[in-house]
Amino acid sequence: MNVPIAEAPVWNRRITALKHRHERVASRLGPRLRGKVVPTDGVVALLEEVIEPGDRVCLEGNNQKQADVLARALTDVDRTRIHDLHMVQSVLALPEHLDVFERGIATRLDFSFSGPQAGRLAKLAGAGKIAIGAIHTYLELFGRYFIDLTPNVALVAAQSADREGNLYTGPNTEDTPVIAEATTFASGVVIAQVNELVERVPRIDIPSDWVGFVVESPRPHYIEPLFTRDPARISEIQVLMAMMAIKGIYAEYGAPAPDLRRIARIARQDLPALGLESASDAHSRDRSGLRRVRAFLRLRARDGELHPRAARRVLHRP
């Protein structure tokens, strides 16, 4: 009786695939590839050799820094070679984040926040050009990078890199180390765009062992400050609106209301010390809006719709 012989299991499939990706890059770029450093004009070629159809690609895309050079290059790849990508990223901030779907390069998306691209995303999803896996919380998405949404290729941004590929992420680290770690330990490829190449980075935030390739950007990466703002650009009316929102949320818990006078005093004293305009100088145009809000609050106070203590402060304020 002939018993079929089972094929020997392959235990290094991912490592072999990673090796093939690197070999393709080396073959196409040749001497233009200097260690891990790829010239800017070779980024599209790099992506075409590293990424394979159906890959899961993480594009950074987070709450601050954007890998904008890599995002733009991804939209320029040959669609006959690179297609049906599954994009995973925390934030859709740039037009290029959705251009890949319009151009047929990517088809599936898992994300957390659509921000400036929300309207366009809804139209593309309604037209059937994007299959949305899920809209995640940030922590859920970052956790699933290690489980079932692990990237095959990660495109990230950093402040600087040395020749070995060690990355310094600068003041906007965000989720970059999480992306790089999850991708690397699943034998994926991490490609980093950096603002500058240096002899020695100030601090190693991501070690060179986790980085496959480095691209020196022709300009600093784009910053999309979704949750932080230059304090000099915060106007009085925005402060008052924030106070009203905080009061509305926390009033039932008895939390004290923010002190507008203290905030204004800090603005007047601290902003000039930082070399910034004072809030009153930078935003005098908002005073009329502030007066309108105060008039609205006075009407609410007279109608008994404000907390008594808040009503007293509004009615007795000049």
N, C-alpha and C positions, 0 to 999 in steps of 0.2 A: 504493500500500500504506500503510495507516494504522498507524503505529508508536505504541503507547501511551506516553504521556508519564509518566515516573516522578514520583511526588510528591517535592517538595523535602524534604530531611531537616530535621528539627526539632532544632536544637542547644541549645535553651534550655528543654527540657521540665521539668527539675528546678527551675530558677529560677522558671518560671511557676507550678509547683505550690506552691512556697514562698510566692510572692506571694499566691496564692489563699488559703492557710491564714491568712496575716496579715490579709487583707481580711475573712475570715469572723469572725475574733476582733474586729476593730475594729467590724464591723457589729453584732455581738451585744452586746458590752460597752458600746459607745458612750462616753459621758463617764466611765464608771467606769474605763476604761483610761487611765492617766496615763503617757504615754510608753511605757515597757516594764513599768511597775508595775501589777500586777493585785491587786485586793483579795482577801482570803482567801475571802470568800463568793462570789467569782466564779471560783474554781478549777475547779469541775466544768464550768461553761460554757466556760471556756478549753480544757479538755481535749477537750470534745465538738467544738469547732470546729477545733482543731489536728490531732487524731488522726483518721485515716481507717481504715476497715475493712481488715484485712490488713497494717497497718503493723508495722514492726519497732520496738519500743519498748525503750529501755534505762532501767531503773529502778535508781537507786543507793540501796540494796543494795550495800555493800562491807564491808570488814573492820572499819570503825569507824562512820562517820556514816551515817545512813539518811534518805532523803527521805520521811519518814513521812507528812507532810501530803499530799504529792502521791500517795503510794501509797494513802492512804485515799480521796482524791478519785477516783482511777482506779476504785476499786471501786463508786463511786456513779454512773458515767456511764450514759447510756441504752443498754441492750444492743441495742436495735433500730438504733442509729446506730453504735455502736462495738463491733466483734466480730472474732473470728478474729485477734487480735493475736499477734505473735511476740515474746515477751519475751526479752531478753538482759540478763543481770546476773551479777555475780560471786558474790553471796551471797544466799541465801534466808534472811533473818533474821526477818522480821515475818510475822504471820498474813496480812496484806493481800497479801503477795507470792504467796500461793496462793489467796486469795479471788477474784482475778480469773479464775482457772480454774474454780473452783466455780460462779461466776456466769455463765460462758459468754462473758466478755469477751475472754479470751485462750485460745489452744489449743496453742501451741507454745512450747518453752522451751529455751534454751541457757544453761548456767550453769557455775560452778566448784565451789561448796560449798553444801550445803543446811543445815548446822548445825542450829539449833533446830527447823527444819521438816522434818527428814529423814523421820521416821515418817509424817507427813501427806503428804509428797510421794510416798512409796512407795504409799500407799493410793490417791491420786488417779491416779497413773500406772497402777496395777493396774486401776483402774476405767475406764481409757480417757479420762479427762478432761484428761490432759496428754500431748502428744506430745513426747518429749525428743529434741532434735536430737543433742546430745552433752554430755558432762560434760568440760569443758576444764580444762587448767591455767590459772592466772591469766594468764600471759604469752601463751599461745596465744589466749585469749579477747580480751585487749586488742589483740593484733596483728590478729585477724580483724575487729575493729571497723572497721579500715581497708580490709578486702578484701571479704569476702562476708557479714559480719554487721553491716554498717554501719547504725546506727539511723536511722530516719526522724524519730523524736522521742526526745529524751533528757530524763529527769527527774532532776535532780541537787540536791545540798544544799551550801550554803556558809555561812560564818559571817556575812558581811555583803556588802552591795552598795551602790553609790552610785546616783544617779538615772539615770546613763547606762547602768548595767547591768554595770559592772566588778565582778568577784567577788573576794572575799578568802576563801579556803577555811579559814583558821585553822590550828590544829595538826594537823588530820586531812585532809590533801590527798588521800591515797589515789589512786584512779584517775580523779578528777573531770576533770582537764585532758585526759586521754586520751579520755574519753567526749565531752567538749565539742568537741575538735578533730576527731575522726572524724565526728561528726554535722554540724558546721558546714561542713566542706569537701566534704560530699556534699549540700549545700543542705538539710539537715534543720533541725529546730527544737529549740533548747535552752531548757528551762524550769527555772529555779532557785528553790528555796525557800531563804530566808535568814533568819537569826535577827534581823537588824536592818538597817534602811536608814540609811546614814550619808552625811554630806556628802563625805567622802573616805575611801576604804578604806586601811588601813595598807600594803597591798601588793597589786598587781594580779596575781592568780594566773591568772585567766581574763579576757581583754579583752572589752569590751562588744560588739565586733563578732561575737563567738562566741555571744552570749546573745540569745535572742529575747524572753523574758518573765521577770519577776522577781515572786515572791510572798513577801511578808513573813509569816513563820510566826507564829501566835499564841503559840507556845512554842518553846524551843530544840529543834533536831532531835534525835532519839533517837540515842544512842550505844550500839552493840552491841560491846563490847570483846572480840572473839573471840580476839585474840592478845596482848593486853596486859591487865594487871591493876593495880589500886591496890596498891603494895607493902605497905601496912599490912594488907592482907587476905590476904597470903601467910603461911600457917601453917608451923610447923616440920615437921609431917608432910608437907606438900606439897613443901617443900624436899627432905626425905629421899626422897620418892617420885621427884622429878626426878633426884636424884643416882643412884638405882638404875637409872632408865631410861637416863641418860647412860652409866653404867658398862656396862650391858648392850649398848649400841650400839657404844661405842668401845673396849671392853676389848681386843678383838683387835688394835687399832692401837697399844696401849701408851700411850694417852693418860692423863695423871694424873687421879686422881679429884678431884672438887670438894671443897674444904675446908669442911666444915660449920661449924667454929669461926669461920673468916673470915667466912662468910655471916652467922652469928649476930651477930658483932661489928659488922659493917656495919649490920645491922638495928637493933641496940641504939643505935648512935651516930647514924646518919643519920635514922632515922624521926622521933625527937623534934625534930631540927633542922628538919624539914619541917613541923612542927606536927601530926604524926601520932602515934598510939599506938605504943608499942614492940610488937614481935611477941609478946613474952611476955605483955604486959598484954592485948593484943587477942585472943590465942588460947590462953589458959590451958586452955580446955576441950579442946584437942587434945593435952594432955600424956599423957592415958591412951592415946590412939591411938598416940602416939609410942613409949610404953613397949611397946605390943604389937608394933610393928614391930621395935623393938630386940630383943625376946625372940625373934621369928621369925628375925632375922639371926644371933643367937647360936646357935640350933639349926642353921642352915645352916653356920655356921663350924665348929661341933663335928663336923659330918658331913663336913667337908672339901669343901663345895660352893662355898666362896668363895675368891677369890684369897688366897694366904697373907698378903700385906700387909694386905688388907682384913679378913681374919679376925683378925689381931692387933689392929687398931684396934677392931674390934667387941668382942672378948673382954676387952680391957683398959679399955673405956670404962665408967665407973661408971653 
